[in-house]
Amino acid sequence: MPAEIERKYLVTGSEWRDAAAPSVQIRQAYIANTPLASVRVRIKGTKSAFLTIKGAEAALSRAEVETAITLAQAEELLTMRQGAVIEKFRFRVPFGGLMWEIDVFEGENAGLIIAEVEVPTADHAVQLPPWVGQEVTGDARYYNANLASDPIRGA
């Protein structure tokens, strides 16, 4: 099964903005969120949509399967959601030989900014940029599935 190996951090500075590529707007919601897995629908910008099943374990590496769907399918699935629609702008920032994704949340999670970086192996050394603070990898409160039902306003 494909796995996503990702580390998450709260963002503490704004220096990343100087190196960021233009953002993409993301709207996503959860169709199901159980102790074993979550099922998410995500719309990126105005042109693409995905259905994703992710293992729910709070860990560095989680099982993940994702498939493209039509925008019409995604919009219909949004009506079946549990909790709020997560609204955010995603920026991509290269640093330390890796591509960081910075999510600037809006809506019920306004003010929250999280940096995520995917790594090839769980023991891969990550050079931390000066604009990240506390690591929240494995802290389920910061998983989008939980932010949909228990929002966090600005960290």
C-alpha positions in Angstrom: 0.0 0.0 0.0 1.4 3.4 -0.8 2.4 5.5 2.2 2.9 9.1 2.9 5.9 10.0 5.1 5.3 13.6 6.2 6.5 15.9 9.0 4.4 18.8 10.2 5.3 22.1 11.9 3.6 25.2 13.1 4.8 28.2 11.2 6.2 31.0 13.3 7.6 33.5 10.8 6.7 35.0 7.4 10.1 34.9 5.7 8.9 31.9 3.7 6.6 34.2 1.6 9.6 35.6 -0.3 10.5 32.2 -1.7 6.9 30.9 -2.2 5.5 29.9 -5.5 1.9 31.3 -6.2 -0.7 29.6 -4.0 -3.5 27.3 -4.9 -6.8 27.5 -3.2 -7.9 24.2 -1.6 -11.3 23.2 -0.3 -11.7 19.8 1.3 -14.0 17.9 3.5 -14.3 14.5 5.1 -16.9 12.0 4.1 -15.8 9.6 6.8 -13.4 9.9 9.7 -13.1 6.7 11.8 -10.4 5.4 14.1 -8.9 3.4 11.2 -9.2 5.7 8.2 -10.5 9.0 6.8 -12.1 9.5 3.4 -11.5 13.0 2.0 -12.7 14.9 -1.0 -10.4 17.8 -2.2 -10.8 20.5 -4.8 -7.6 22.3 -5.9 -8.2 25.6 -7.6 -10.9 25.4 -10.3 -9.5 22.5 -12.3 -8.8 19.4 -10.3 -10.4 17.2 -7.6 -9.4 14.1 -5.7 -10.8 11.4 -3.5 -8.4 10.2 -0.9 -8.4 7.4 1.7 -5.8 7.8 4.5 -4.9 5.7 7.5 -6.0 7.6 10.6 -3.1 6.6 12.9 -1.2 9.6 14.2 2.2 8.8 12.9 5.0 9.9 10.7 4.0 7.4 8.0 0.4 6.7 7.0 -1.2 4.5 4.3 -2.7 6.7 1.5 -4.6 6.0 -1.7 -5.7 8.9 -3.9 -7.6 9.0 -7.2 -8.7 11.9 -9.5 -12.4 12.6 -9.7 -14.4 15.2 -11.7 -15.2 18.6 -10.2 -19.0 17.7 -10.3 -18.4 14.6 -8.3 -16.3 16.5 -5.8 -19.0 19.2 -5.3 -21.6 16.5 -4.8 -19.4 14.7 -2.3 -18.9 17.9 -0.4 -22.6 17.9 0.4 -22.1 14.5 2.2 -19.4 15.8 4.5 -18.9 15.4 8.2 -17.9 18.7 9.9 -16.9 21.9 8.2 -15.2 22.4 4.8 -11.5 23.1 5.3 -10.5 26.2 3.4 -6.9 27.0 2.8 -4.3 28.4 0.5 -1.3 26.2 -0.2 2.1 27.6 -1.0 5.1 25.6 -2.1 8.5 26.7 -0.8 11.9 24.9 -1.6 14.2 24.7 1.4 17.1 22.3 2.4 16.7 20.2 -0.8 13.0 19.5 -0.1 9.7 21.0 -1.1 7.7 22.4 1.8 4.0 23.0 1.6 2.7 25.9 3.7 -1.1 25.8 4.4 -2.6 29.1 5.4 -6.0 28.3 6.7 -9.2 30.4 6.4 -12.7 29.9 7.6 -13.1 28.2 11.0 -9.3 27.7 11.2 -8.4 31.2 10.2 -4.9 32.2 11.5 -3.5 28.7 11.6 -0.5 28.1 9.4 1.1 24.7 9.1 4.2 23.7 7.1 4.4 20.1 5.9 7.3 18.3 4.2 7.3 14.9 2.6 10.4 12.8 3.1 11.5 9.7 1.3 12.2 7.7 4.5 11.1 8.0 8.1 14.7 8.5 9.2 15.5 11.2 6.5 17.3 14.2 8.1 15.3 17.4 7.7 17.0 20.8 7.7 14.5 23.1 9.5 13.8 26.5 8.0 13.9 29.5 10.3 10.2 30.1 9.9 9.0 26.8 11.5 8.4 26.3 15.2 6.9 23.4 17.1 6.8 20.1 15.4 3.2 18.7 15.4 3.8 15.4 13.5 1.7 12.8 15.1 -0.4 15.4 17.0 -3.9 14.4 15.7 -5.3 17.8 16.6 -3.5 19.2 13.5 -4.8 16.6 11.0 -7.2 18.2 8.6 -9.8 15.6 9.4 -9.9 16.8 13.0 -9.7 20.5 12.1 -13.0 20.0 10.2 -14.7 19.0 13.5 -12.5 20.7 16.1 -11.1 23.9 14.5 -8.0 25.7 15.8 -7.9 29.4 15.3 -4.4 30.7 14.8 -1.5 29.1 16.7 
